[in-house]
Amino acid sequence: MKKILFLGDVVGSAGRKFIFEKLAEIRAGTQADFIIINAENAAAGSGINASITRDFIAAGTDAVTLGDHVWDQRGFETDLPKLEKICRPANLPEENPGATHLILTAPDGFRLLVFTVLAQTFMNPKTSCPFRCAEKKLSELAGTYDAALVEIHGEATSEKIAFGRFLDGRAAAVVGTHTHVVTADECILPAGTAYQTDVGMCGPHSGVIGRETQAVLGRFLDGRPRRFEIAEGEVQINGCLISYDETQRRAVAIERFRLDREVVF
């Protein structure tokens, strides 16, 4: 049995610090063979940089994935190709730098393919079809991996659910990110794929999806642009833990993972 822990969008220094502090303890407690973290909002809430990426790897992260904020930090397009254990969304235009997938290997030789696609509904980046991109990648890389975890980073729940159904039986797991809000629909799909529409975020939950409440309220009330500072207060780590049976070649369990701390950074 292989256990895969996937943690959702990391928001700002609060989310980073809590993960760095607890990751070894989390691995021991969950007995996770692989820990994968979406860290696209880890640098001040928008994007990531090389230094933070290296900190995640040093803390024990096996893979870092990204999303629509992949290029928000200046110069990251130059840094990304030089970094290990991190991949950008696979369905961005081919001209974009950086790895489009990762293959993680457990001590016993088990190989886990990991990649992310950006959804298209209500999303801004220019992308190719996430469905066809995922299908092509799974096919082209066949024989180089034993199971695959596919992340869909998107806004619309309907698109994510359809994507999970599309890959049912072809991926060990399909997990959603981007909305920062945990969904309560974790399940094993009929053909054996673990699925959850959104695993939530790692960061401050006292504001509005990681941002300070009053600024967000002001934007909704009068429509004027504002700087959305990172919220303070309660910090959570959210994700999901997947159990994959190598003999049956299917996921057999998925459960929500949550760790709380009442603290102001």
C-alpha positions as CSV (number, residue, x, y, z in Angstrom):
1,M,0.0,0.0,0.0
2,K,1.3,3.4,-0.9
3,K,0.1,6.6,0.8
4,I,0.1,9.9,-0.9
5,L,-0.4,13.2,0.9
6,F,-1.4,16.2,-1.2
7,L,-1.5,19.6,0.5
8,G,-3.4,22.5,-1.1
9,D,-2.5,26.0,-2.1
10,V,0.1,27.5,0.4
11,V,-0.7,31.1,1.1
12,G,2.1,33.5,2.4
13,S,4.6,33.1,5.1
14,A,2.1,31.8,7.7
15,G,1.3,28.8,5.5
16,R,5.0,28.2,4.7
17,K,6.2,28.4,8.3
18,F,3.5,26.1,9.6
19,I,4.4,23.5,7.0
20,F,8.1,23.8,7.5
21,E,7.6,23.3,11.3
22,K,5.2,20.3,11.0
23,L,6.1,18.5,7.8
24,A,8.4,15.8,9.4
25,E,5.7,15.2,12.1
26,I,3.0,15.0,9.5
27,R,5.0,12.5,7.4
28,A,5.5,10.3,10.5
29,G,1.9,10.5,11.5
30,T,0.4,9.8,8.1
31,Q,3.2,7.4,7.0
32,A,3.1,9.1,3.7
33,D,5.4,7.7,1.0
34,F,5.0,10.9,-1.0
35,I,4.2,14.5,0.0
36,I,3.1,16.8,-2.8
37,I,2.4,20.5,-2.2
38,N,0.8,23.2,-4.4
39,A,2.8,26.3,-3.4
40,E,1.8,28.7,-6.1
41,N,0.8,31.4,-3.5
42,A,3.7,30.8,-1.1
43,A,5.5,34.1,-1.9
44,A,3.5,36.9,-0.2
45,G,0.3,35.3,-1.5
46,S,1.2,35.5,-5.2
47,G,3.6,33.1,-6.9
48,I,6.7,31.5,-5.6
49,N,10.5,32.1,-5.9
50,A,13.6,29.9,-6.0
51,S,14.5,30.4,-2.4
52,I,11.1,29.4,-1.1
53,T,11.1,26.4,-3.5
54,R,14.4,25.2,-2.0
55,D,13.0,25.7,1.5
56,F,10.0,23.4,0.7
57,I,12.4,20.7,-0.6
58,A,14.7,21.0,2.3
59,A,11.8,20.6,4.7
60,G,11.0,17.3,3.1
61,T,8.5,18.0,0.3
62,D,8.8,15.4,-2.5
63,A,7.2,17.6,-5.2
64,V,6.0,21.2,-5.6
65,T,3.2,22.0,-8.0
66,L,2.1,25.4,-9.3
67,G,-1.0,27.1,-10.8
68,D,-2.2,30.2,-12.5
69,H,0.1,32.5,-10.4
70,V,3.2,30.6,-11.7
71,W,4.8,33.7,-13.1
72,D,3.8,36.3,-10.5
73,Q,7.2,36.6,-9.0
74,R,9.7,38.6,-11.1
75,G,12.4,36.5,-12.7
76,F,10.9,33.1,-11.8
77,E,10.7,32.1,-15.5
78,T,14.5,32.1,-15.4
79,D,14.8,30.3,-12.1
80,L,12.2,27.6,-12.7
81,P,14.2,25.4,-15.2
82,K,17.1,25.3,-12.7
83,L,15.0,24.0,-9.8
84,E,14.4,20.4,-8.9
85,K,11.2,18.7,-7.7
86,I,8.9,21.4,-9.1
87,C,6.7,21.5,-12.2
88,R,4.6,24.2,-13.8
89,P,1.1,23.5,-15.3
90,A,1.4,21.0,-18.2
91,N,-1.1,22.7,-20.5
92,L,0.5,26.1,-20.7
93,P,1.9,26.9,-24.1
94,E,5.0,24.8,-24.9
95,E,7.2,27.9,-25.1
96,N,6.9,28.3,-21.3
97,P,10.0,27.1,-19.3
98,G,10.1,24.5,-16.6
99,A,9.2,20.8,-16.2
100,T,5.7,19.8,-17.1
101,H,5.7,16.7,-14.9
102,L,7.6,14.9,-12.2
103,I,8.2,11.2,-11.6
104,L,8.8,10.4,-7.9
105,T,10.4,7.1,-6.9
106,A,9.8,5.4,-3.5
107,P,12.7,3.4,-1.9
108,D,11.1,0.2,-3.2
109,G,11.1,1.5,-6.8
110,F,7.5,2.4,-7.0
111,R,7.1,5.4,-9.5
112,L,4.5,8.1,-9.1
113,L,3.8,10.5,-12.0
114,V,2.7,13.9,-10.9
115,F,1.5,16.8,-13.0
116,T,-1.0,19.7,-13.0
117,V,-3.3,21.1,-15.6
118,L,-5.1,24.5,-15.5
119,A,-8.8,24.4,-16.0
120,Q,-10.3,26.8,-18.5
121,T,-13.7,27.9,-17.2
122,F,-13.4,31.3,-15.4
123,M,-9.6,31.1,-15.6
124,N,-7.4,33.7,-17.3
125,P,-4.1,32.0,-18.5
126,K,-3.9,30.9,-22.1
127,T,-3.9,27.0,-22.0
128,S,-4.7,24.0,-24.2
129,C,-7.5,21.7,-23.3
130,P,-6.8,20.2,-19.8
131,F,-8.6,17.0,-20.7
132,R,-6.7,16.2,-23.9
133,C,-3.4,17.4,-22.3
134,A,-3.8,15.0,-19.4
135,E,-4.8,12.1,-21.7
136,K,-1.8,12.7,-23.9
137,K,0.6,12.9,-21.0
138,L,-0.6,9.7,-19.4
139,S,-0.3,8.0,-22.8
140,E,3.1,9.3,-23.8
141,L,4.6,8.5,-20.4
142,A,3.1,5.0,-20.2
143,G,5.7,2.6,-18.9
144,T,7.7,5.2,-17.0
145,Y,5.4,5.3,-14.0
146,D,3.3,2.9,-11.9
147,A,0.5,5.3,-10.8
148,A,-0.3,8.9,-11.5
149,L,-1.6,11.8,-9.4
150,V,-3.2,14.6,-11.6
151,E,-4.0,18.0,-10.1
152,I,-6.6,20.2,-11.8
153,H,-6.2,23.8,-10.7
154,G,-9.4,25.5,-11.5
155,E,-12.5,27.6,-10.5
156,A,-15.5,25.7,-11.7
157,T,-16.5,22.6,-9.8
158,S,-18.4,21.2,-12.8
159,E,-15.2,21.2,-14.8
160,K,-13.2,19.6,-12.1
161,I,-15.8,16.8,-11.5
162,A,-16.0,16.2,-15.2
163,F,-12.2,16.0,-15.3
164,G,-12.2,13.4,-12.5
165,R,-14.7,11.3,-14.3
166,F,-12.7,11.6,-17.5
167,L,-9.6,10.2,-15.9
168,D,-11.4,7.6,-13.7
169,G,-9.4,4.3,-13.9
170,R,-6.5,6.0,-15.7
171,A,-5.1,8.0,-12.7
172,A,-4.6,6.9,-9.1
173,A,-5.9,10.2,-8.0
174,V,-7.4,13.5,-9.3
175,V,-7.3,16.4,-6.8
176,G,-8.5,19.9,-7.3
177,T,-7.0,23.2,-6.1
178,H,-7.3,27.0,-6.6
179,T,-10.5,27.9,-4.7
180,H,-8.8,27.6,-1.3
181,V,-12.0,26.1,0.1
182,V,-12.2,22.5,1.1
183,T,-15.0,20.4,-0.5
184,A,-16.6,17.5,1.3
185,D,-16.9,15.2,-1.8
186,E,-13.8,13.0,-1.4
187,C,-14.5,9.6,-2.9
188,I,-13.2,6.7,-4.8
189,L,-14.7,6.8,-8.3
190,P,-16.2,3.7,-9.9
191,A,-13.0,2.6,-11.8
192,G,-10.7,3.2,-8.8
193,T,-9.5,6.8,-8.9
194,A,-9.4,8.8,-5.7
195,Y,-11.1,12.2,-6.2
196,Q,-11.7,15.5,-4.4
197,T,-12.9,18.7,-6.0
198,D,-10.8,21.0,-3.9
199,V,-8.4,20.1,-1.1
200,G,-8.4,23.7,0.4
201,M,-5.4,25.8,1.4
202,C,-2.5,26.0,3.8
203,G,-2.5,29.4,5.4
204,P,-4.6,31.9,7.5
205,H,-8.3,31.1,7.6
206,S,-9.4,34.1,9.6
207,G,-9.8,36.3,6.5
208,V,-11.3,35.6,3.0
209,I,-9.4,32.8,1.3
210,G,-6.2,33.9,2.9
211,R,-6.6,37.6,2.5
212,E,-7.4,40.4,5.1
213,T,-11.2,40.7,5.4
214,Q,-11.8,44.4,5.3
215,A,-9.9,45.0,2.0
216,V,-11.9,42.2,0.4
217,L,-15.2,43.5,1.8
218,G,-14.3,47.0,0.5
219,R,-13.7,45.7,-3.0
220,F,-17.1,43.9,-3.0
221,L,-18.9,47.0,-1.6
222,D,-17.5,49.8,-3.8
223,G,-15.7,48.0,-6.6
224,R,-12.4,50.0,-6.2
225,P,-9.1,48.1,-6.5
226,R,-7.2,47.5,-3.3
227,R,-4.1,45.7,-2.1
228,F,-5.2,42.4,-0.5
229,E,-2.8,41.8,2.4
230,I,-2.4,38.3,3.8
231,A,-4.7,37.7,6.8
232,E,-3.5,37.0,10.3
233,G,-4.8,34.7,13.0
234,E,-5.8,31.0,12.7
235,V,-3.6,28.9,10.4
236,Q,-4.6,25.6,8.9
237,I,-2.9,23.0,6.8
238,N,-5.4,21.3,4.5
239,G,-5.1,18.5,2.0
240,C,-6.0,14.9,1.4
241,L,-4.4,11.5,2.1
242,I,-4.8,8.8,-0.5
243,S,-4.2,5.1,-0.1
244,Y,-3.2,3.3,-3.3
245,D,-3.1,-0.5,-3.6
246,E,-0.3,-1.5,-6.0
247,T,-1.7,-5.1,-6.3
248,Q,-5.2,-4.0,-7.2
249,R,-3.8,-0.9,-9.1
250,R,-6.5,1.4,-7.7
251,A,-7.0,3.8,-4.9
252,V,-8.8,2.2,-1.9
253,A,-9.2,5.3,0.4
254,I,-9.1,9.1,0.4
255,E,-9.6,11.2,3.5
256,R,-9.4,14.9,4.2
257,F,-6.3,16.0,6.1
258,R,-6.4,19.1,8.4
259,L,-4.0,20.5,11.0
260,D,-4.9,23.7,12.9
261,R,-3.0,26.2,15.0
262,E,-4.3,29.3,16.7
263,V,-1.4,31.8,16.2
264,V,-0.6,35.2,14.7
265,F,2.5,35.3,12.6
